[in-house]
Every structure is written in C-alpha cells, then in structure tokens.
Amino acid sequence: MKTEFDNLRLSPFHSYETDSNGDKQVVKIYCGELLIAKKVKLKKSIRYFGIKDYQEYLSPEKE
C-alpha cells in the first residue's frame, strides 16, 4: 500500500495533513472533506489504512 498511499498523497485532487507527537506521526489524506487514507508511524512500525474502495481515488499510472 506504500506506493498507493504515495499516489493518493501526491495527487493534485487530494489534500493531506501531518501530525507529529513524540515518536508517533500520523499522515491523513482527504478528498474534499472525506478522509480516504491514513498512515501511522510509531517508532519503527508503519501502518497504512484506507477506506473501502480507496482504489477509486488513485491517479492513473504514468508510463
């Protein structure tokens, strides 16, 4: 999901925000007001979360 998360984050149609608190970092990606994906990094652990059918929000791959 890392490459898909980067695709969502770098899309000009989406916005994202980052929140850091000590060892924990959270990156949230929004499409308008809708939260579509989230990455939680805690020490050396990274977890990715996406809404159901988040693939619909992916940008087409450039060749």
Buried (B, 14 or more C-beta within 10 A) or exposed (E): BEEBBEBBBEBEEBEBEEEEEEEEBBBBBBBEEEEBBBBBBEEEEEEBBBEEEBEEBEEEEEE
